Amino acid sequence: MKRYAFLFFWMFFGHLIIGQIPVDTTQHIIPGRKNDAAAMARPYVILISADGFRYDYIEKYNAIHLKHLAQNGTWAKKGMRPSYPSITFPNHYTIATGLYPAHHGIVDNVFYDPGRDEMYIIGRESIKDGSWYGGLPLWGLAEKQNVVSASLFWVGSESDAGGMRPTYYYSYHEMFDGDDKARIIKDWLQMDEEIRPHFITLYFPEVDKNGHKYGPEAPETMAAIHYVDESIGKLVAALEPLQLPISYVFVSDHGMIGVDPKDYIPLPEIDKDKYKVINSNTITHITAVNEADIMPLYHQLKASKPKDYNVYLAKDMPRRLHYSTREDKTRRIGDIILVPKGSKIMVDPIRKPSIGKHGFDWCAVPEMKATFIAWGDAFKSGKTIKSFENIHIYPMIAELLGLSVLEPIDGDAKVLHKIFKKSSNIVMQMIVSKTPQMRQAR
């Protein structure tokens, strides 16, 4: 049990430890990578994530740069639908792979894999171990087809997920400000054509951090939104003189909602010697050490007739969530899953929950919906589109870059075809059209 006690210590005090460890701010470069002749003629795509940037924040807090870009580009004004659970690591990696979390294996920010008898924990070395990650991320898809890529942070990008790291990448840290990020990307795009990245990822953590700490209605959260907004404005202005065919895709992984202490639900008493329990507040994963103990605990929890949360066998989770043993063959999601009703959260005595939360089913809590806007060389101007699932971003970007999808995915390129300009500079469309998107048979 010492091993799992350490997990909870890390989740509480890890940020203090990290602050005392030297931060690696160096750029990592994979040598010998070059664009082939066809790649040098392709457009450029910059995929930007502002963590926790709820779908209505642009208008709610008058993010002037993003509002202008949205109104002059393509905007899912009613939000993009996150995959379940609406948590950071699962959804960032879903956007990067076109797979639901239970299909790519990153099922939460922290989870237990009984086959490995190991924990995957954000902020630990496990995030750099590619064996945890399924699917082929966009940067790997590009590199396998001789298109150079770069990452200024993204879940999985500092591992060899899918067998390929980006040519240029950084280990995650929060030392760079918006100006630093704009400068690094501009430097990349001014490199010689042979080694210049055509696909770039960029990540901002500020809105999520302040949303958790202060809640979505707080002035500190508004300040973080304006900071990201100004950073995007500076980035676009910095790159405009390069006169390159750049398409920008601005997304978030999920939204945010404030939670009142009256909506706290006590975590039920569970024997920690017989079960591994990972409580993420908005979802609790329970994995039996011995599978024979699954049903006795399930019946015990059901018999207690909880009013504030649902008790599911993992195999019986609602199909529309794509989060059950039908989808997950590793038992990473657990054997029994506790799901609070509405926007209530499951709390335990070990850690105090934050004021702002996410992770809920967007159908029950619409505040979980994420942001999607796209502008630039390839996208229609002044177009508003209906809400859609984030699994469809992967094939859309693959098509923009003229890449063939090489592995089965859940997303479908046809969903977002309507947002392309008819005269856009999407290259090699014939190659892509002759390679149908392989949908995962589940």
C-alpha positions, -999 to +999 in steps of 0.1 A: +000+000+000+030+023+004+032+026-034-004+040-036+000+062-006+029+078-025+005+085-054-017+106-033+013+124-017+024+132-053-010+145-064-010+169-034+026+180-031+042+171-064+040+207-076+062+217-047+088+191-055+087+200-092+094+236-082+127+225-067+139+204-097+158+221-125+135+226-154+145+213-188+138+242-213+160+229-240+147+221-275+151+184-284+159+176-320+157+143-337+187+144-362+185+134-398+149+143-404+140+162-436+109+171-457+108+153-490+102+172-522+064+167-519+063+178-483+080+211-490+051+220-512+025+213-485+008+240-464+014+245-427-010+237-398-007+250-363-028+232-338-033+252-306-049+241-274-059+264-245-066+239-217-100+244-201-111+272-225-149+267-223-168+270-255-186+303-244-155+321-230-148+340-262-180+359-260-185+357-222-152+375-216-148+394-249-116+377-261-112+403-289-085+386-309-101+352-309-136+366-315-122+384-346-105+353-358-136+332-352-159+356-370-135+357-399-129+320-399-149+289-390-164+286-355-183+259-337-201+286-317-221+261-296-190+242-287-171+211-296-180+179-278-152+164-257-147+127-254-156+110-221-143+117-195-139+154-202-104+154-187-072+169-200-049+140-209-076+117-225-089+146-246-056+160-258-046+126-269-079+120-285-075+152-306-040+140-315-050+104-326-087+105-336-094+078-311-117+077-281-098+075-248-108+038-242-093+030-276-060+049-273-055+039-236-051+072-219-083+069-199-077+095-172-050+118-160-041+091-134-051+054-138-041+019-129-032-008-155-037-042-139-018-060-167+013-039-160+005-035-123+016+001-128+002+036-125+001+062-152+005+095-134+007+130-149+038+148-138+058+115-136+081+097-160+052+075-173+041+104-196+074+099-215+069+062-220+054+055-254+043+020-244+013+036-225+000+052-257-021+036-284-027+050-319-005+071-342-004+108-332-006+134-359+031+143-355+040+106-360+016+104-390+034+133-406+069+121-398+062+086-413+053+104-445+084+126-446+067+157-433+087+174-405+067+182-373+073+202-341+056+204-307+056+232-281+039+207-258+011+182-262+001+151-244+023+122-257+046+144-277+077+139-255+073+101-258+078+077-287+040+071-289+032+055-322+069+049-327+078+085-337+086+117-318+082+151-335+115+163-350+115+193-327+099+191-292+102+202-256+097+184-224+067+199-207+073+230-185+056+263-178+086+286-181+078+300-216+053+329-219+033+337-249+060+359-265+085+330-261+061+306-278+055+330-307+093+335-311+100+298-312+073+290-337+084+319-359+120+306-358+108+272-368+089+286-398+120+306-409+142+275-411+154+261-445+125+244-463+141+210-460+139+211-422+110+234-416+081+219-397+047+218-415+027+206-385+031+223-352+013+218-318+011+246-292-004+244-257-015+270-231-023+258-195-033+291-179-071+291-183-075+256-169-052+264-139-071+295-129-105+279-137-097+251-112-082+274-086-107+303-087-137+290-107-150+299-142-166+331-130-136+346-113-116+377-125-085+356-124-099+332-149-110+361-171-074+375-169-061+341-180-085+341-210-073+376-220-037+365-216-042+335-241-062+358-264-034+384-265-009+356-270-028+343-300-031+378-314+007+382-311+014+349-327-007+356-357+008+391-361+043+376-358+038+350-385+019+372-410+050+387-425+063+353-435+035+350-461+032+313-457+000+292-463-007+287-426-040+272-413-047+276-376-068+253-355-076+266-320-092+241-296-096+232-260-099+198-244-129+205-222-148+233-204-152+241-167-179+245-141-179+258-105-188+232-079-203+242-045-195+222-013-232+213-011-226+191-042-198+171-026-205+134-022-184+113+002-165+085-014-179+052-001-158+030+022-138+005+000-113-020+012-080-007-003-063-040+001-088-057-022-094-029-046-073-002-064-094+030-062-086+061-083-109+090-075-109+118-101-139+135-083-160+134-115-154+097-120-141+070-097-123+039-110-124+007-089-102-023-100-104-055-081-071-072-072-089-105-076-116-105-103-137-127-080-142-097-058-158-075-085-194-086-082-196-087-043-185-050-042-208-041-070-238-056-053-228-040-020-226-005-036-259-010-055-276-022-023-267+011-006-290+028-031-269+059-036-290+090-046-262+112-058-241+088-080-245+059-104-228+026-099-218+008-131-200-024-140-175-012-166-191-035-192-224-017-187-213+020-191-236+038-216-226+029-252-227+065-264-197+073-240-174+047-258-160+040-223-167+004-213-150-030-214-163-033-250-139-005-259-112-010-233-095-044-232-069-034-207-092-028-176-076+006-173-110+022-168-116-002-139-141-029-131-166-008-113-171+029-121-188+055-099-203+085-118-217+114-098-250+128-110-252+162-126-222+183-116-218+167-082-183+154-073-170+125-053-147+136-025-124+118-001-106+129+030-072+127+014-074+157-009-095+189-011-112+194-045-107+225-065-134+251-070-137+245-107-141+210-121-144+192-154-146+155-163-184+153-165-205+140-194-212+170-216-248+158-222-255+162-185-232+192-180-231+214-211-204+235-195-180+207-204-181+216-241-149+228-256-138+255-281-132+251-318-123+278-342-102+276-374-089+303-397-062+309-423-053+296-457-076+265-459-107+275-440-139+293-450-145+328-436-175+338-416-188+302-412-205+289-381-209+251-378-228+228-355-212+211-325-192+180-334-170+154-316-133+161-312-123+128-328-129+144-362-100+169-359-073+142-366-086+133-401-093+169-409-057+179-402-044+148-420-063+159-451-051+195-448-015+182-449-022+157-476-014+128-453-028+093-457-043+079-425-023+048-418-042+032-389-078+027-378-094+057-362-128+067-348-129+101-366-143+107-401-128+133-424-162+139-441-176+156-409-155+187-414-152+188-452-177+217-453-153+241-435-126+240-463-124+267-489-131+253-523-099+271-535-078+261-505-042+250-509-049+214-496-023+193-514-024+157-526-062+155-521-064+128-547-040+106-527-060+111-495-093+104-514-079+072-527-070+061-492-104+058-474-104+067-437-102+034-418-129+035-391-122+013-361-145-017-359-157-019-324 
